[in-house]
């Protein structure tokens, strides 16, 4: 039990930026089904930037191929902001090999290639943004 007297731990916020609406909605649904998580799905990088003015997510899930600005460009813009410098990011793409050098140059390790296994998605989300309550329970 948490000794700070506050209520239940807050949920981890995952921002999913995926322009293919059915895929994005599926990702958000899977994440929302996990206890301790809430996902926000947007289809455009500019919408993600607007949300980031109000919300500090615990994890970003970015598609590489986005309209108007690639996921890699969005990553660069977000990580240039001091507030999000340490926010973990997971990329999802159908062309991982084509972008391998760009991922390595940025130190990006978590890339899921489409199509991917739902269990892998959940595992990566839990590794990159562990549920809040789990750590507190293990302290006692």
C-alpha positions in Angstrom: 0.0 0.0 0.0 1.2 3.5 -0.8 2.1 5.4 2.4 1.7 8.9 1.0 -2.0 8.9 1.9 -3.1 9.6 -1.7 -5.8 7.6 -3.5 -5.2 4.9 -6.0 -2.2 5.4 -8.3 -2.9 7.4 -11.5 -3.0 5.6 -14.8 -0.1 5.7 -17.2 -0.9 7.8 -20.2 0.1 6.5 -23.7 -0.2 8.8 -26.7 -0.7 6.8 -29.9 0.0 8.7 -33.1 -1.2 6.4 -36.0 -2.8 7.8 -39.2 -4.5 4.5 -40.1 -7.6 5.0 -37.9 -8.5 1.3 -37.5 -5.0 0.4 -36.5 -4.7 3.4 -34.1 -8.1 2.6 -32.5 -7.1 -1.0 -32.1 -3.8 0.0 -30.4 -5.6 2.4 -28.1 -8.2 -0.2 -27.3 -5.6 -2.8 -26.4 -3.7 -0.4 -24.2 -7.0 0.8 -22.5 -7.8 -2.8 -21.7 -4.7 -3.1 -19.6 -5.1 -2.2 -16.0 -3.4 1.0 -15.1 -3.2 2.5 -18.6 -5.2 5.0 -20.6 -4.5 5.6 -24.3 -5.1 8.7 -26.4 -5.2 8.2 -30.1 -4.7 10.9 -32.7 -4.2 10.5 -36.5 -2.0 13.6 -37.2 1.3 14.8 -35.8 -0.1 18.3 -35.4 -2.9 16.9 -33.2 -0.2 15.2 -31.1 1.6 18.4 -30.7 -1.6 20.1 -29.5 -2.2 17.4 -26.9 1.4 17.6 -25.7 0.6 21.3 -24.7 -1.8 19.9 -22.1 -0.8 16.4 -21.3 2.6 14.8 -20.4 2.3 11.2 -21.6 4.3 8.4 -20.0 4.9 6.8 -23.4 4.6 7.7 -27.0 3.7 5.1 -29.7 4.5 6.6 -33.1 3.9 5.3 -36.6 6.9 6.2 -38.8 4.7 7.1 -41.9 2.5 10.0 -40.8 0.9 12.7 -43.0 2.7 16.1 -43.1 5.5 15.1 -40.7 7.1 11.7 -40.3 7.1 9.9 -37.0 10.8 10.4 -36.8 10.4 14.2 -37.4 7.7 14.2 -34.7 10.1 12.3 -32.3 12.8 14.9 -33.0 10.4 17.8 -32.2 9.1 16.2 -29.1 12.4 15.2 -27.7 13.9 18.7 -28.3 11.4 19.9 -25.7 12.9 19.5 -22.2 9.6 18.3 -20.7 9.6 15.2 -23.0 13.3 14.6 -23.3 13.1 11.4 -21.2 9.7 10.2 -22.4 10.0 6.7 -23.8 9.0 6.1 -27.4 8.0 3.0 -29.3 7.8 3.1 -33.0 5.6 0.9 -35.2 6.2 0.6 -38.9 5.8 -1.6 -41.9 9.3 -0.7 -43.1 11.6 -1.1 -40.1 14.7 -2.1 -42.2 14.4 1.0 -44.3 14.6 3.2 -41.2 17.1 1.2 -39.1 19.8 3.8 -39.5 17.5 6.6 -38.4 16.4 4.6 -35.3 20.0 3.8 -34.4 21.2 7.4 -34.9 18.5 8.5 -32.4 19.1 5.6 -29.9 15.6 4.2 -30.5 15.5 0.6 -29.5 11.8 -0.3 -29.4 10.4 -0.8 -32.9 7.5 -3.1 -33.7 7.2 -4.1 -37.3 3.7 -4.4 -38.8 2.0 -6.7 -38.6 2.9 -7.3 -34.9 1.7 -9.6 -32.1 -0.7 -7.9 -29.6 1.2 -9.6 -26.8 4.4 -7.9 -27.9 2.6 -4.5 -27.9 1.5 -5.1 -24.3 4.9 -6.3 -23.2 6.7 -3.3 -24.7 4.1 -0.8 -23.1 4.6 -2.4 -19.7 8.4 -2.4 -20.0 8.6 1.2 -21.2 6.0 2.6 -18.8 5.5 0.1 -16.0 2.2 0.4 -14.2 2.3 2.9 -11.3 0.9 0.6 -8.6 3.2 -2.3 -9.3 6.4 -0.6 -8.0 4.6 0.8 -4.9 3.3 -2.7 -4.0 6.8 -4.2 -4.3 8.3 -1.7 -1.9 6.4 -3.1 1.1 
